[in-house]
Each structure stands twice: as C-alpha cells, then as structure tokens.
Amino acid sequence: MSKKVRIGIVGTGSFSKSHIQAVTDAYNAELVGLCDQDETRLYQHDEKFRLADIPHHLNYQEMLAREDVDAIIVSANDQSHCE
C-alpha cells in the first residue's frame, strides 16, 4: 500500500469546498491543514466536513514550514495567489 499524500489548503472561501471534498474523498490523500487570513472563514467548513481535529493556520508560512505537509492547494482569491 502506498503512502497517502498529505495536503494542506490555503484559502477557505467558497471555492475551497470542492477542494476539501476532493481531498477528503480521495483514497490516496489526507487533508492535514487549512489556512486563511480570515479567522471566521477559516473555521466555516469545520462542521460540514468534520475538520475540527485538523490544524488551522492564519499564516500560510506556518503551514508551509510543517514537515507533515507534502502538497498545498492554493484556493485563495486571485489577488492573493502571488503571495
């Protein structure tokens, strides 16, 4: 059995719902972190997707520094992609 890809998502606005669903549904991936600058938005999907146990970050650099994150999905708005 191969190792699951551990994925973090940056940006938890409306587009992130499809990314969260895709990662949580994938047999070979694991959602290991969420990040958003807006604290209210950061926690908005927790109940629907049962994400309370997943680390949440207000700073994307904290998530990038984690050794248990293999890949990042950038789901932030267009203006924030270059950051």
N, C-alpha and C positions, 0 to 999 in steps of 0.2 A: 504494500500500500504506500502510495506516495504522500509526501508531506503536504499539508494544506498551505496555501498562500495566505499570509496574514495581512489583511488590508485595512488601511485607515481611510476615512473620508474627510476631506476638507471642504467645508461649506455644507450647511444643513438646512438650506432653504427648500423651496418646493421641488426643485429638480432632484434633490438628494433622495427623495422617497424611492424612486425607481432604482437608484444605485444601492441603497440599503437593501431593498427587496432582492435584487440580483445577487448580491454578495451573500446574504443570509440563506438564499435558496440553493446556492452553488455547493455541490458536494466536495469540491476541492478548494474551497476558500473559507476564511474565517474573518469576521469583522472584529477588529481589535481596538479600534479607536475612532472617535468623532471629534471634529474641530470646527469651531465657528467663533467669530469675534463677538457675536451677539449671544449672550448667555440664555436669553429666553428661547431663541431659535435653536440653540444647541441642544436643549432638552425636549423640544417639542415632539419628537418621534419616539421617545423612550417607551411610553405605554403601548403604543400600537405595535412596535417591533420588539418589545421586551429588551430594551437596551440598558437598563439601569446598572447592570454589572460591568458594562464596557467603559473603559476610561474616556472621559470627556476633557477636551482641552480648549482653552480660549486663545491659545497661541499655537499656530501651526508648527513653529520651530521646536516646541516641546515634543510634539508627536513625531516629527522627523528624527529627533535625537534618540528615540526609543529603539532598542535593538530587536524588539519583537515585532516590528512593522516591516514587512517585505515590500509593500507597494502602497501607493497613495492614489486615490481617485480625487481629482480636483472637480468639485461640484459647486464651486463658488461662482459668483456673478462674473460676467465678462471683464469688468473693470479690475477685479481682484486677481485674475489669472496670472498676471505678470509678477505679482508679489511672490 
